[in-house]
Amino acid sequence: MVQIKVLLIEDDPMVREVNRQFIEKVDHFQVIGQASNGLDGVTQIRQNQPDLVFMDIFMPEQDGITSLHKIRELDLPVDVITVTAANDMDTVKQVLHLGVFDYIMKPFSFERVKGTLENYLRFKKQTQTERELTQGELDQLFHYRDGTLEQSTLLQTEKNLPKGFNRTTLEKVVHFLQSVDGASAEEVASGVGIARVTARRYLDYLEKQEKITMDVHYGGIGRPINYYFSK
């Protein structure tokens, strides 16, 4: 079985530790090194040869954008997931142009990290083949990387959204549900970065459109919780 070696590059020690715990809760992933800035991080990439890097954008000495440029200039064979509070369009465009596997915004949930790691594991397994690929297999690879294939299929009939609904937010909710094995409205809100009442509106809409399913989970204490699942 594939074992994925991960390097963490993050200046905040508390966030770095949360990242480490989340990553090592997922089967087949092991954190092999940590760095508090991009300068040290690039050095460790060259020395330790990880498969995957979890990297912040805002860091001292050398930020994430500069570090990504260095990784590409040196042609280092490593994939990168950015885990950052940066949400401005200029930063997002720069990061995407530099070929990251995924972009996770802080604060984030374990389910969001788990989803992208599982996608990455499937991607890694499929790219280890030396045979020629079919178009269908290539479509799967690009689906694992950004989720756009399944999103477009799920939302292709949604031409006119109800008043007050935002297509980008709807796509984020759909993508989050596709990355996890069921989630409550609170978990969706945390994973997407929206208010719980907003998450519930979008989930109710998707359920009524029969794009997702809902199941009631009963715990030992308290009220039952609605869990939502991607079809």
Salt bridges, closest charged atoms under 4 A:
GLU10 OE1 - LYS106 NZ 2.91
GLU17 OE2 - ARG20 NH2 2.60
GLU24 OE1 - ARG20 NH1 3.00
ASP56 OD2 - LYS106 NZ 3.49
ASP102 OD2 - ARG112 NH1 3.03
GLU118 OE2 - LYS114 NZ 2.70
GLU137 OE2 - ARG131 NH2 2.74
GLU150 OE1 - HIS143 NE2 3.35
GLU158 OE2 - LYS211 NZ 3.83
GLU186 OE1 - ARG196 NH1 3.70
ASP215 OD2 - HIS217 NE2 3.81
